[in-house]
Amino acid sequence: MAIRDIRVVPDPVLRTPCETITTITPAVRRLVQDLIETVDDPGRAGLSANQIGVSLRAFSFNIDGRVGYVLNPVIEEVSGEQYGDEGCLSLPGLWYETRRADYARVRGIDLDGKEIVLDGSGLMGRMLQHECDHLDGHVYIDRLEKDVRRKALRELRSQGQ
């Protein structure tokens, strides 16, 4: 198992929707272990499989000392609203005010094929939406208001990304 390198924009894997995991193989088990080891670092709230170059629907999280994962997550419910700073490991150094639902609930499975439900408000709600966006081939700057998105894209270009 290993801490994996993070893919950054404009890597095409970040813009490609991830495939559903249909069979729990040894490779999927290794992927989950790598996701958990890679997210378990201060300042990291979540990490999707495509951020480490694997186009499968899986992510890990590290919120308030709770580290875990979910396979094949689907957002079931969102409610409320929050507007606050958001960043991304695949867009290093960029932080922009992003509008998200305050609460989110995600349903998926674990490595035994058993159902997992993750939910929460605030940072947990933001992370659930952010990681599911990654698995659908989106990064958070896609959600920014038009003028702010242009500014973020200029900043990315100036960083050589």
C-alpha positions in Angstrom: 0.0 0.0 0.0 1.2 3.5 -0.6 0.7 7.2 -0.4 0.0 8.2 -4.0 0.8 11.3 -6.0 -2.1 13.6 -6.6 -3.1 14.4 -10.2 -3.6 18.1 -11.0 -5.6 20.0 -13.5 -5.4 19.7 -16.6 -4.9 15.9 -16.2 -7.7 14.4 -18.3 -8.5 11.8 -15.7 -10.0 14.6 -13.6 -12.5 15.4 -16.3 -13.5 11.8 -17.0 -16.6 10.3 -15.2 -15.5 7.3 -13.2 -16.8 3.8 -13.7 -18.9 1.9 -11.2 -17.1 -0.8 -9.2 -18.9 -4.0 -10.1 -16.6 -6.5 -8.4 -14.5 -6.2 -5.2 -11.1 -7.4 -6.5 -7.7 -7.3 -4.8 -7.0 -4.2 -6.9 -10.0 -2.4 -5.5 -8.9 -3.4 -1.9 -5.5 -1.9 -2.6 -7.1 1.2 -4.1 -9.1 1.8 -0.9 -6.0 1.3 1.2 -4.1 3.8 -0.9 -6.9 6.3 -0.8 -7.1 6.0 3.0 -3.3 6.3 3.4 -3.1 9.3 1.0 -6.0 11.2 2.6 -4.7 10.7 6.2 -2.6 13.8 6.2 -3.3 17.2 7.9 -5.4 19.5 5.7 -6.9 16.8 3.6 -10.6 16.3 3.9 -11.3 14.0 1.0 -9.7 12.3 -2.0 -11.4 10.7 -5.0 -9.9 7.7 -6.9 -9.4 9.8 -10.1 -7.2 12.2 -8.1 -4.7 9.4 -7.9 -5.2 8.3 -11.5 -7.8 5.6 -11.1 -11.2 6.0 -12.9 -13.3 4.1 -10.4 -16.2 5.4 -8.2 -14.5 5.5 -4.8 -13.3 8.2 -2.4 -11.8 8.4 1.1 -12.3 11.1 3.7 -10.6 12.6 6.7 -13.0 14.8 8.7 -12.6 15.6 12.4 -10.3 12.7 13.0 -12.7 10.2 11.3 -11.1 8.5 8.3 -13.1 6.3 6.0 -14.1 5.5 2.4 -17.1 4.7 0.2 -17.4 2.8 -3.1 -20.0 3.8 -5.7 -21.3 6.8 -3.8 -24.5 8.5 -5.0 -25.8 11.7 -3.5 -29.3 11.0 -2.2 -30.2 14.2 -0.6 -29.0 17.8 -0.2 -30.5 20.7 1.7 -29.7 24.1 3.0 -26.9 26.3 1.7 -23.4 27.2 2.6 -21.1 29.7 0.9 -17.4 29.4 1.9 -13.8 28.8 1.0 -13.2 25.6 -0.9 -9.9 24.2 -2.2 -8.8 21.1 -3.9 -5.7 18.9 -3.9 -5.9 18.8 -7.7 -5.9 22.7 -7.8 -3.1 23.4 -5.4 -3.0 26.9 -3.9 -6.5 27.9 -5.2 -9.2 28.7 -2.6 -12.4 30.3 -3.7 -15.8 31.0 -2.1 -18.0 28.2 -3.4 -21.8 27.7 -3.0 -22.8 24.2 -1.8 -25.7 22.6 0.0 -25.1 22.7 3.7 -26.3 19.1 4.2 -25.6 16.1 2.0 -26.3 12.4 2.3 -24.4 9.8 0.2 -25.2 6.1 -0.2 -22.7 3.5 -1.4 -21.0 0.3 -0.4 -18.0 -0.9 1.6 -15.5 -3.6 0.6 -17.9 -6.3 1.8 -20.6 -5.0 -0.5 -22.6 -3.8 2.5 -24.5 -0.5 2.2 -22.8 2.6 3.7 -24.6 5.9 4.3 -22.5 9.0 5.0 -24.1 12.3 5.8 -23.3 15.6 7.4 -23.5 19.4 7.4 -20.8 22.0 7.1 -17.4 20.6 6.1 -18.7 17.0 5.9 -21.6 18.1 3.6 -19.1 20.1 1.4 -16.7 17.2 1.2 -19.4 14.7 0.2 -20.5 16.9 -2.7 -16.9 17.8 -3.7 -15.8 14.2 -4.0 -18.9 13.0 -5.8 -18.3 15.9 -8.3 -14.8 14.6 -8.9 -16.2 11.1 -9.6 -18.5 12.7 -12.2 -15.6 14.4 -13.9 -16.0 17.9 -12.3 -13.7 20.1 -10.2 -15.0 22.7 -7.8 -14.1 25.7 -10.0 -16.9 24.5 -12.3 -19.4 25.6 -9.7 -18.0 29.1 -9.3 -19.9 32.1 -10.5 -18.9 33.1 -14.0 -16.6 36.0 -13.2 -15.0 34.2 -10.3 -14.4 31.1 -12.5 -12.7 33.3 -15.1 -10.4 34.7 -12.3 -9.6 31.1 -11.1 -8.8 30.0 -14.6 -6.5 32.9 -15.1 -4.8 32.1 -11.9 -4.4 28.4 -13.0 -2.8 29.5 -16.3 -0.4 31.9 -14.5 0.7 28.9 -12.4 1.4 26.9 -15.6 -1.5 24.4 -15.0 
